[in-house]
Amino acid sequence: MAIKNNEVVSMEYVVTDSSTNEEFDNNIGKAPLEFIMGKGMIITGLESKILELNKDDKSDILVQCEDAYGEYRDDLIQTLPREQFAGVELRDGMSLYGTNDENQTVQVLVKSFTDEEVVIDYNHQLAGRTLMFSVTILDVRAATEEEIASGVIGGEHAHEGGCCGGGHCDTEEKEPEPVVENSGCCGGGHCS
């Protein structure tokens, strides 16, 4: 019987770039990704295909960029005054967390910087990429009323992040990146 909305799905996955086979993330040998189907906890292109699967199914699911993290948008690149980054030891390619016009936390990438200004990119790191998800459905069960209402699985910990949930997709442990408040930045932080 196919998976339905309001069921808790436990899943193993590997996500790669469909054209280069570059691996972005996986949870093989780690805790499974758990989410409530139909609650928007994972990207739409993946969620719609998982609805066609059953417990114990293995599948390769191709997700076009518009159904994943969107097209890469040049208008999400901004140049800001360097003084907004006071106290931050900047490096090209580093991730920072800022706020958009809706006061939501968004992850940005430092593209370049000089003594006067910093160029940051609000695009999700996987924007513009068509992704291949190799998934194994480990378990499926009905969500409890509390889980449906709260979005918290098991009542204690929400399982979020990873590539499927729009979070940071590095597989290695890193030091937390600095948080930079950029209230003047565009409101287009494209995070999911």
C-alpha positions in Angstrom: 0.0 0.0 0.0 1.5 3.4 -1.1 2.5 5.9 1.5 -0.2 8.5 2.4 -0.3 12.0 3.9 0.0 12.2 7.7 2.2 9.1 7.9 5.6 9.2 9.4 8.2 8.0 7.0 11.7 6.9 8.0 14.1 7.0 5.1 17.7 6.5 4.2 19.0 8.6 1.3 22.0 9.6 -0.8 21.6 12.8 -2.8 23.8 13.6 -5.8 24.0 16.1 -8.7 22.3 14.2 -11.6 24.7 15.5 -14.2 28.1 15.1 -12.3 27.3 12.4 -9.7 28.8 14.7 -7.1 27.5 13.5 -3.7 26.1 16.3 -1.5 24.7 14.4 1.5 23.7 11.0 2.8 22.5 9.4 6.0 23.7 5.8 5.3 24.7 4.2 8.6 23.3 7.2 10.5 19.9 7.9 12.0 17.2 7.8 9.3 15.5 10.9 8.1 12.0 11.0 9.6 9.2 13.3 8.4 5.5 13.5 8.2 4.2 13.1 4.7 2.2 16.0 3.3 3.5 18.6 5.8 6.2 20.1 3.5 9.0 18.9 5.7 11.0 17.8 2.6 11.3 19.3 -0.9 8.2 19.0 -3.0 9.7 17.1 -5.9 10.9 14.4 -3.6 7.8 14.3 -1.4 5.5 13.8 -4.5 7.5 10.8 -5.7 7.7 9.2 -2.2 3.9 9.1 -2.2 4.2 6.4 -4.9 6.4 4.2 -2.7 5.8 1.6 0.0 7.7 0.4 3.1 11.0 -1.4 2.1 11.0 0.2 -1.4 14.3 1.4 -2.9 14.1 4.0 -5.6 16.1 6.5 -7.5 14.2 9.8 -7.7 15.1 12.6 -10.1 14.1 16.0 -8.9 14.4 19.0 -11.2 15.8 22.2 -9.7 12.4 24.0 -9.8 11.0 21.2 -7.6 14.0 21.2 -5.3 15.9 24.5 -4.4 14.8 26.6 -7.4 16.7 28.1 -10.3 19.9 30.0 -9.5 18.9 33.7 -9.4 21.4 36.5 -10.0 19.1 38.9 -8.1 19.9 37.0 -4.9 23.6 38.2 -5.0 24.2 41.4 -3.0 27.1 43.7 -2.2 27.1 45.0 1.3 29.4 47.3 3.3 32.3 45.5 5.0 31.4 47.2 8.3 28.3 45.0 8.5 30.7 42.1 9.0 32.7 43.6 11.8 34.4 41.0 14.0 33.9 38.2 11.4 37.0 36.7 9.9 35.8 36.4 6.3 36.9 33.7 3.8 35.7 33.2 0.2 33.1 30.5 0.1 32.3 30.6 3.8 28.6 30.2 5.0 27.1 32.8 7.2 23.6 33.2 8.7 21.8 36.4 8.4 18.2 37.7 8.4 16.0 38.6 5.5 13.4 41.4 5.3 10.8 39.0 7.0 13.3 38.6 9.9 13.8 34.9 9.0 17.2 33.3 9.4 18.8 32.5 6.0 22.1 31.0 5.1 24.3 33.1 2.8 27.6 32.4 1.0 30.5 34.8 0.9 31.4 35.0 -2.8 34.2 37.6 -2.4 35.2 40.6 -0.3 37.5 43.6 -0.2 38.3 46.1 2.6 35.2 48.1 1.6 32.6 45.5 0.6 31.4 41.9 0.8 29.6 40.1 -2.0 27.1 37.5 -0.6 24.8 35.0 -2.3 21.4 34.2 -0.9 20.8 31.3 -3.3 20.6 27.9 -1.7 23.8 26.0 -2.3 21.9 23.5 -4.5 19.9 26.1 -6.4 20.0 25.4 -10.2 20.9 21.7 -9.8 18.8 18.7 -10.8 19.2 16.2 -8.0 19.1 12.4 -7.8 17.9 10.9 -4.6 18.6 7.3 -4.0 16.2 6.4 -1.2 15.2 3.4 0.9 11.9 3.5 2.8 12.8 1.9 6.1 9.5 2.3 8.0 6.0 3.9 7.6 3.5 4.4 10.3 0.5 6.6 11.1 1.4 9.9 12.7 -0.1 10.6 16.1 -2.5 13.5 16.5 0.2 15.3 18.5 2.8 14.7 15.7 0.4 16.0 13.1 -0.5 19.1 15.2 3.1 20.0 16.3 5.1 18.6 13.4 7.4 17.1 16.0 8.0 13.3 15.5 8.0 11.2 18.6 7.1 14.2 20.8 10.8 15.1 21.6 12.9 15.9 18.6 12.0 17.3 15.2 14.1 15.6 12.5 14.9 18.4 10.1 17.7 19.6 7.9 19.8 17.4 5.6 19.3 18.1 1.9 15.8 16.7 1.9 14.6 19.3 4.4 16.4 22.3 2.9 19.1 22.4 5.6 22.9 22.6 5.2 24.2 19.8 3.1 27.7 19.2 4.2 28.4 15.7 5.5 31.4 16.6 7.7 31.3 18.2 11.1 32.3 21.8 11.1 32.6 24.6 13.6 29.4 26.7 13.7 29.7 29.7 11.3 29.2 33.2 12.6 25.8 34.9 12.5 25.6 38.2 10.8 22.6 40.4 11.1 21.9 42.0 7.7 18.6 43.6 8.1 19.2 45.6 4.9 19.5 42.5 2.7 17.0 41.4 0.2 14.1 39.4 1.4 14.7 36.6 -1.1 16.6 34.2 1.1 15.8 31.0 -0.9 16.0 28.3 1.7 13.6 25.6 0.7 
